[in-house]
Amino acid sequence: MSALEGKKLAAVLLILLGVLIIAGKLGFLSSLMGFLVPILIILLGFVAWRNGNRAAGAVVVAVGGFMLLGKLWGLLLWIAAIAAIVVGISWLRGNSAPRW
């Protein structure tokens, strides 16, 4: 990839980021905007990792991962609650383990 192609890719990504930020400020894609920052932080960590700075890349990926986990926590609680209900019903029926 030449330097000119890299600049074009960076320009397109920067334009896309600006459009997403404006859409978020206007009320569109509000849930997507909450996930955008942790995902961008994770991607930044991967870039640092690939450029040879593995320690900093790992730390940045871990921080972004924890941020994304915090955003997904509500969904994870729903999944755990549904799993608990399925297992409980299975135990009441006398099955030792549910058949997924």
N, C-alpha and C positions, 0 to 999 in steps of 0.2 A: 504494500500500500504506500503510495507516494504521500508526500507532505500535503499536497494540494487536496488529495482525496480525503485525508484525515481532517483537514480544515473544513471541507464541505460536510463531512459527517458530523463534526462538532457543531457546525452552524445549524444543521437540521435538528440535531438534538436540543440545542439551545432554544430554537424557535418552538419546538414541541413542548419543552418545559415551560416556556413563557405562556403558550396557549393554555396549557393545563392549569397554570397558576391563575390566570385571568378567569378561566372557566370556574375554578374553585371559589374565587372571590365573588363571582356573580351568582353563586349558589348551585351551579351545575357540577356534577361529579364530586360532590362533597365527600362521599364515602371513599371515592378513589383517591382523593387528595390526602386523606389520612394514611393511606397505605404507600403513597408515593415517596415520602421522605425516608421511611425505613428501607424501602427497596433501593432507592438511590444510594443510601449509605452502604448497603450490602454490595451493590455494584462497585462503588468506590473502593471498598475493601478488596474485591476481586481484582480490580485494576492494579492496586498497590501490590497484591500478591503476585500477579503475573509480571510486574516490573521488577521483581526481585526483592521487594521489601516485605518479606513474609511475616515478620513479627507485627508490624503495623497493620498489614492487611488482615491478619487473623484477629487482631483486637477490634478493628473497624467492622469486620464481618460479624463478630460476636455482639458488638453494641447494636448494630442494625438488626441482627436476629432477635435480640431481646426486645427491641422496640416493636418489631413485627409481631412477636409473640404476645406482647401486651395488647396490640390492636386486635389480635385473633382470639384473645382470651374468652370473650363472650361466646364465640362459636365453639370453642373447645369445651366450655361448660355445657352447652346444649348437647353436644355429642356424648359427653360423659353422663348426662342425665338420661338421655335416651338409652344408652347402653345399660345403665343401672335398672331402668324399667324392664328392659328385655330380659336381663339376667334374673330379676326378681320374679317375673311371670314364669320364666322357665323353671325356676326352683319351686314355685307353687304347683306347677304341673307335675313335678317329680322328676324332671330331667336333670341330670347332673351338670350338663353344659348345654348352652343354646347351640342350635345348628344354624350357622350364618349362611 
